[in-house]
Amino acid sequence: MRFLPLWIILFIGISACTPTNIQPPETDGQSKPSQEFERTLTLDDVILEQADEQGKLLWKIKAQQVSYSKDQKMATVKNPVGELYDQGKLLYKVKADTGEFEQNSKRIFLRNNIVATDPNIGLVLKGKELEWIVQQNILVVRNTVTADHAQLQGVAREVQVFYRQKRAEFWDKATVSSKNPVVKLQSDHIVWQWDQQLLTSKLKTQIERYQNQTITDRGIGETAELNLKTQIATLRKNAQIALSEPPLQISSQELQWNYDKRTISSPQFITIIEREQQITLTANQGWGDLKDNIFYLTGNVVGIGQKRQAQLNANLVTWYVAEQSFSAEGNVVYRQIEPPFNLMGEKAVGKFENDTVVVTGGNTGAPVVTEIVPD
């Protein structure tokens, strides 16, 4: 066993540690280590370990081969397999094709065919480069990174894991997908807080919901949050959600989307567009049940049917999307441009597609029924 400065080295077997070019001894008979040997010190089947000042393990690496720099401050290893620790607690198991270790143990670099496994939370990272910042317990995997976990999968150019803060950050063209149900986030920066089961992004984000490997709904926002536990995605700032069934486009400054129960709500001004029938509704607030195809809109509700150029104003509107019908309450006003007329009352029911509307509670107190027959 031989001890180098600040390295703990355990020899499993030494098969080749003699340099190929050694200068002959000096003529005075005293043997001196050659400079060539100092440059090519190579050992086979070695275990390297480093501990902190309290003697707690920081990392342990088994390598097929290790070569030292002349000053012995840097070691280069071949086929490293090892473990990374925090105060003696195992954090990651790692392996790679090659690696580099600094003598002062501040950083470890591994390269090519990286596999880093966190046995505590079950996260597996794969990539082409790994950096371990020892004192801060920060793991960085770069260059075509994939991540796999029981709850999610991810792809990014770089993943940073802050173990003490219990978060992982996916950078640069990142995609993180929940597994059940399948919902995919895409952004240039996604933060995963695994204890809170939360995915967040403060950059423009796209969220896609899948069913049978087909995209059914898609949302975008300048910022996003996805709660894996409640299965609610919140999109903010110029938020939009496009649905395939029913064919709706919904926009607001904040949209809360329960992608499992298929509900959408907004505490702010909301716009809903039905693309096929060309119907647009706006309101101060709204809530929708996509399974039953019903939306409830409150506060300055305006509904416009483009085909008949009809407009509905009310305080409250319930919109039955499949039937293309509505019920309205509070200061109801219905206007038709061709032929021109206005109806007012406290309640109304009707349809935009055939322009049939029943308004009650007008000035006479009697129901008013109006039917417009297309030309």
C-alpha positions as CSV (number, residue, x, y, z in Angstrom):
1,M,0.0,0.0,0.0
2,R,1.3,3.4,-0.9
3,F,-0.1,6.8,0.3
4,L,0.0,9.9,-1.9
5,P,-0.8,13.3,-0.5
6,L,-4.5,13.5,0.4
7,W,-5.3,10.4,-1.6
8,I,-6.3,7.1,0.0
9,I,-5.4,4.4,-2.5
10,L,-6.3,0.7,-2.1
11,F,-4.6,-1.6,-4.5
12,I,-6.8,-4.5,-5.7
13,G,-4.1,-5.7,-8.1
14,I,-1.1,-4.0,-9.8
15,S,-0.6,-5.4,-13.3
16,A,1.3,-2.5,-14.9
17,C,2.9,0.3,-13.0
18,T,6.3,0.4,-14.6
19,P,7.0,3.1,-17.2
20,T,8.2,2.0,-20.6
21,N,11.1,4.5,-20.8
22,I,13.4,4.7,-17.7
23,Q,16.7,6.5,-17.9
24,P,19.7,4.5,-16.8
25,P,21.1,5.1,-13.3
26,E,23.6,7.9,-12.7
27,T,27.3,6.9,-12.9
28,D,27.8,7.7,-9.2
29,G,25.8,4.7,-8.3
30,Q,22.9,6.6,-6.6
31,S,19.5,5.8,-8.1
32,K,17.1,8.8,-8.7
33,P,13.4,8.6,-9.8
34,S,13.2,9.6,-13.4
35,Q,11.1,12.5,-14.6
36,E,9.5,10.2,-17.1
37,F,8.3,7.9,-14.3
38,E,6.8,10.9,-12.5
39,R,4.8,11.7,-15.7
40,T,3.5,8.2,-16.3
41,L,2.7,6.8,-12.9
42,T,-0.1,4.3,-13.7
43,L,-1.8,1.8,-11.5
44,D,-4.3,-0.9,-12.3
45,D,-7.4,-1.9,-10.3
46,V,-7.4,0.8,-7.7
47,I,-9.9,2.2,-5.2
48,L,-9.7,5.9,-4.5
49,E,-11.3,7.4,-1.4
50,Q,-11.6,10.8,0.1
51,A,-13.0,11.8,3.6
52,D,-13.7,15.1,5.2
53,E,-12.0,16.6,8.2
54,Q,-14.2,14.5,10.5
55,G,-13.2,11.3,8.7
56,K,-16.6,10.9,7.0
57,L,-16.5,9.6,3.5
58,L,-16.9,12.1,0.6
59,W,-16.5,9.7,-2.3
60,K,-15.1,6.3,-3.2
61,I,-14.2,5.3,-6.7
62,K,-13.0,1.9,-8.0
63,A,-11.2,2.2,-11.3
64,Q,-9.7,-0.2,-13.8
65,Q,-6.7,2.1,-14.2
66,V,-5.5,5.3,-12.6
67,S,-2.8,7.7,-13.9
68,Y,-1.4,10.6,-11.9
69,S,-0.1,13.9,-13.0
70,K,3.6,14.8,-12.2
71,D,2.6,16.8,-9.1
72,Q,0.1,14.1,-8.1
73,K,-2.7,16.7,-7.7
74,M,-4.8,15.2,-10.5
75,A,-5.7,11.6,-11.2
76,T,-7.2,10.3,-14.4
77,V,-9.1,7.1,-14.2
78,K,-10.5,4.5,-16.7
79,N,-13.9,2.8,-16.2
80,P,-14.6,4.4,-12.9
81,V,-17.5,3.0,-10.7
82,G,-18.1,4.6,-7.4
83,E,-20.2,6.3,-4.8
84,L,-20.7,10.0,-3.8
85,Y,-21.5,10.9,-0.2
86,D,-22.6,13.7,2.1
87,Q,-21.2,13.4,5.6
88,G,-21.0,9.6,5.2
89,K,-24.5,9.3,3.7
90,L,-24.7,7.7,0.3
91,L,-26.2,10.1,-2.3
92,Y,-25.3,8.7,-5.7
93,K,-23.9,5.7,-7.4
94,V,-22.0,6.6,-10.5
95,K,-20.1,5.0,-13.4
96,A,-18.5,6.2,-16.6
97,D,-15.8,5.5,-19.2
98,T,-13.2,7.9,-17.9
99,G,-12.8,10.4,-15.1
100,E,-10.7,13.1,-13.5
101,F,-10.2,13.8,-9.8
102,E,-8.7,16.9,-8.1
103,Q,-6.3,16.2,-5.2
104,N,-8.1,18.9,-3.1
105,S,-11.4,17.0,-3.7
106,K,-13.3,20.1,-4.8
107,R,-14.6,18.6,-8.0
108,I,-14.9,15.3,-9.7
109,F,-15.3,14.9,-13.5
110,L,-16.6,11.8,-15.3
111,R,-17.0,11.5,-19.0
112,N,-18.9,9.3,-21.6
113,N,-21.6,6.8,-20.9
114,I,-22.5,8.5,-17.6
115,V,-25.0,6.7,-15.3
116,A,-25.8,8.4,-12.0
117,T,-28.3,6.7,-9.7
118,D,-29.8,8.2,-6.6
119,P,-30.9,5.2,-4.4
120,N,-32.8,7.5,-2.0
121,I,-35.4,8.9,-4.4
122,G,-34.9,6.5,-7.3
123,L,-33.7,9.0,-9.8
124,V,-31.4,7.8,-12.7
125,L,-29.5,10.3,-14.8
126,K,-27.6,9.4,-18.0
127,G,-25.4,11.7,-20.1
128,K,-22.0,12.3,-21.5
129,E,-20.4,14.5,-18.8
130,L,-20.8,14.5,-15.0
131,E,-19.4,17.0,-12.5
132,W,-19.6,16.6,-8.8
133,I,-19.1,19.7,-6.7
134,V,-18.1,18.0,-3.5
135,Q,-18.5,20.6,-0.8
136,Q,-21.9,21.8,-2.0
137,N,-23.3,18.4,-2.9
138,I,-24.2,19.6,-6.4
139,L,-24.4,17.0,-9.2
140,V,-24.3,18.3,-12.8
141,V,-24.9,16.0,-15.8
142,R,-24.4,17.5,-19.2
143,N,-24.8,16.8,-22.9
144,T,-27.9,14.8,-24.0
145,V,-29.2,14.1,-20.5
146,T,-32.0,11.7,-19.8
147,A,-33.7,11.3,-16.4
148,D,-35.9,8.5,-15.1
149,H,-38.0,8.4,-12.0
150,A,-41.1,6.6,-10.8
151,Q,-43.2,9.7,-11.4
152,L,-41.5,11.3,-14.4
153,Q,-39.1,11.2,-17.3
154,G,-36.9,14.0,-18.5
155,V,-34.6,15.1,-21.3
156,A,-32.4,18.2,-21.3
157,R,-28.9,19.4,-22.3
158,E,-28.0,19.8,-18.7
159,V,-29.5,18.7,-15.3
160,Q,-28.3,20.1,-12.0
161,V,-29.3,18.3,-8.8
162,F,-29.2,20.2,-5.5
163,Y,-29.5,17.4,-3.0
164,R,-29.7,19.5,0.1
165,Q,-32.4,21.7,-1.4
166,K,-34.2,18.7,-2.7
167,R,-34.6,20.0,-6.2
168,A,-33.4,19.2,-9.7
169,E,-33.1,21.8,-12.6
170,F,-33.5,20.8,-16.2
171,W,-31.8,23.3,-18.6
172,D,-31.9,24.1,-22.3
173,K,-34.7,22.6,-24.5
174,A,-35.9,20.6,-21.5
175,T,-38.8,18.2,-21.6
176,V,-40.2,16.6,-18.4
177,S,-43.1,14.2,-18.6
178,S,-45.3,12.8,-15.8
179,K,-46.0,9.1,-16.3
180,N,-49.6,8.7,-15.2
181,P,-51.4,10.4,-16.7
182,V,-48.9,11.4,-19.4
183,V,-48.4,15.2,-19.4
184,K,-45.4,16.7,-21.0
185,L,-43.7,20.1,-20.0
186,Q,-41.4,21.8,-22.5
187,S,-39.3,24.8,-21.6
188,D,-35.7,26.0,-21.4
189,H,-35.7,25.7,-17.6
190,I,-37.8,23.4,-15.5
191,V,-37.4,23.0,-11.7
192,W,-38.4,19.7,-10.0
193,Q,-38.9,19.9,-6.2
194,W,-39.3,16.2,-5.5
195,D,-40.5,16.5,-1.9
196,Q,-43.3,18.8,-2.9
197,Q,-43.9,16.8,-6.1
198,L,-43.9,20.1,-8.0
199,L,-42.6,21.1,-11.4
200,T,-42.2,24.8,-12.1
201,S,-40.8,27.1,-14.9
202,K,-40.4,30.9,-15.0
203,L,-39.8,30.8,-18.7
204,K,-42.3,30.2,-21.6
205,T,-43.6,26.7,-21.2
206,Q,-45.8,24.4,-23.3
207,I,-47.8,21.6,-21.6
208,E,-49.3,18.7,-23.6
209,R,-51.7,16.1,-22.3
210,Y,-51.6,12.7,-24.0
211,Q,-54.1,9.9,-24.3
212,N,-53.1,6.6,-26.1
213,Q,-49.9,8.3,-27.3
214,T,-51.9,11.1,-28.9
215,I,-52.0,14.8,-27.9
216,T,-55.5,15.7,-26.8
217,D,-54.9,19.1,-25.2
218,R,-52.1,21.7,-25.3
219,G,-51.4,24.7,-23.1
220,I,-48.8,27.5,-23.1
221,G,-47.9,30.2,-20.7
222,E,-45.0,32.6,-19.9
223,T,-44.7,30.7,-16.5
224,A,-46.0,27.4,-15.4
225,E,-46.5,25.1,-12.4
226,L,-47.5,21.5,-12.4
227,N,-48.4,19.7,-9.1
228,L,-47.8,16.0,-9.6
229,K,-49.8,15.2,-6.5
230,T,-53.0,17.2,-7.2
231,Q,-52.5,16.8,-11.0
232,I,-53.2,20.5,-11.5
233,A,-51.2,22.6,-14.0
234,T,-51.3,26.4,-13.6
235,L,-50.3,28.6,-16.5
236,R,-49.8,32.3,-16.1
237,K,-49.1,35.4,-18.3
238,N,-50.7,35.1,-21.7
239,A,-51.9,31.6,-20.9
240,Q,-53.8,29.6,-23.5
241,I,-55.2,26.0,-23.7
242,A,-56.3,24.4,-26.9
243,L,-58.6,21.4,-26.6
244,S,-59.3,18.8,-29.3
245,E,-62.6,17.6,-27.7
246,P,-64.6,19.8,-27.4
247,P,-62.8,22.1,-29.9
248,L,-62.1,25.0,-27.7
249,Q,-59.4,27.6,-27.2
250,I,-59.3,29.2,-23.8
251,S,-57.1,32.1,-22.8
252,S,-56.5,34.2,-19.7
253,Q,-53.7,35.6,-17.6
254,E,-54.1,32.6,-15.3
255,L,-55.5,29.2,-16.1
256,Q,-55.8,26.4,-13.6
257,W,-56.0,23.1,-15.4
258,N,-56.8,19.8,-13.7
259,Y,-55.7,17.5,-16.5
260,D,-56.9,14.3,-14.7
261,K,-60.4,15.4,-13.8
262,R,-60.4,17.6,-16.9
263,T,-61.5,20.9,-15.4
264,I,-60.3,24.4,-16.2
265,S,-60.8,27.5,-14.2
266,S,-59.6,31.1,-14.1
267,P,-59.9,33.8,-11.3
268,Q,-59.2,36.4,-14.0
269,F,-60.7,37.6,-17.2
270,I,-61.2,34.6,-19.5
271,T,-62.0,34.1,-23.2
272,I,-63.4,30.9,-24.7
273,I,-63.6,30.3,-28.4
274,E,-65.6,27.5,-29.9
275,R,-63.8,27.0,-33.2
276,E,-66.4,25.1,-35.3
277,Q,-69.5,27.2,-34.5
278,Q,-67.5,30.4,-34.2
279,I,-68.8,31.3,-30.7
280,T,-66.8,33.5,-28.4
281,L,-67.6,34.0,-24.7
282,T,-65.7,36.3,-22.3
283,A,-66.2,36.9,-18.5
284,N,-64.4,38.2,-15.4
285,Q,-64.1,34.6,-14.2
286,G,-64.8,31.1,-15.4
287,W,-64.9,27.4,-14.6
288,G,-65.4,24.5,-16.9
289,D,-66.0,20.8,-16.7
290,L,-64.6,19.2,-19.9
291,K,-66.1,15.8,-19.2
292,D,-69.6,17.2,-19.1
293,N,-68.8,20.0,-21.6
294,I,-70.2,22.7,-19.3
295,F,-68.8,26.2,-18.5
296,Y,-69.9,28.5,-15.8
297,L,-69.0,32.2,-16.4
298,T,-69.5,35.1,-14.0
299,G,-69.1,38.9,-14.2
300,N,-69.7,41.0,-17.3
301,V,-70.3,37.9,-19.5
302,V,-70.4,38.5,-23.2
303,G,-71.3,35.8,-25.7
304,I,-71.0,36.4,-29.5
305,G,-72.2,34.2,-32.3
306,Q,-70.3,35.1,-35.4
307,K,-72.5,33.2,-37.8
308,R,-75.7,35.2,-36.9
309,Q,-73.8,38.2,-35.5
310,A,-75.7,37.8,-32.2
311,Q,-74.6,39.1,-28.8
312,L,-75.6,38.1,-25.3
313,N,-74.7,40.1,-22.2
314,A,-75.4,38.9,-18.6
315,N,-74.0,38.6,-15.1
316,L,-74.0,34.8,-15.1
317,V,-74.0,32.4,-18.0
318,T,-74.0,28.6,-18.1
319,W,-72.8,27.3,-21.5
320,Y,-73.6,23.7,-22.5
321,V,-71.0,23.2,-25.2
322,A,-72.2,20.0,-26.8
323,E,-75.8,21.3,-27.1
324,Q,-74.6,24.8,-28.1
325,S,-77.1,26.2,-25.6
326,F,-76.9,28.6,-22.7
327,S,-78.8,29.9,-19.7
328,A,-78.2,33.4,-18.5
329,E,-79.1,35.4,-15.4
330,G,-78.8,39.0,-14.3
331,N,-79.3,42.1,-16.6
332,V,-79.7,39.9,-19.7
333,V,-79.5,41.6,-23.0
334,Y,-79.7,39.8,-26.3
335,R,-79.0,41.7,-29.6
336,Q,-79.4,40.6,-33.2
337,I,-78.0,42.6,-36.1
338,E,-80.0,41.1,-38.9
339,P,-82.9,41.5,-38.5
340,P,-82.1,44.2,-35.9
341,F,-83.8,43.9,-32.4
342,N,-83.0,43.9,-28.7
343,L,-84.4,41.8,-25.9
344,M,-83.9,42.5,-22.2
345,G,-84.8,40.6,-19.0
346,E,-83.5,38.9,-15.9
347,K,-83.1,35.4,-17.3
348,A,-82.7,33.8,-20.7
349,V,-82.2,30.4,-22.3
350,G,-81.3,29.8,-25.9
351,K,-79.0,28.7,-28.6
352,F,-76.6,30.6,-30.8
353,E,-76.6,28.2,-33.7
354,N,-80.3,28.6,-34.6
355,D,-80.9,31.9,-32.9
356,T,-83.7,30.7,-30.6
357,V,-83.8,32.7,-27.4
358,V,-86.4,32.8,-24.5
359,V,-86.1,35.9,-22.3
360,T,-88.1,36.3,-19.1
361,G,-88.5,39.1,-16.6
362,G,-88.9,42.0,-19.1
363,N,-90.7,45.2,-18.5
364,T,-94.1,43.5,-18.8
365,G,-93.2,40.7,-16.5
366,A,-94.3,38.2,-19.2
367,P,-92.0,35.8,-21.1
368,V,-90.9,36.9,-24.5
369,V,-90.1,34.2,-27.0
370,T,-88.3,35.1,-30.2
371,E,-87.3,32.7,-33.0
372,I,-85.3,33.8,-36.0
373,V,-85.7,31.6,-39.0
374,P,-82.7,31.6,-41.4
375,D,-83.3,32.9,-44.9
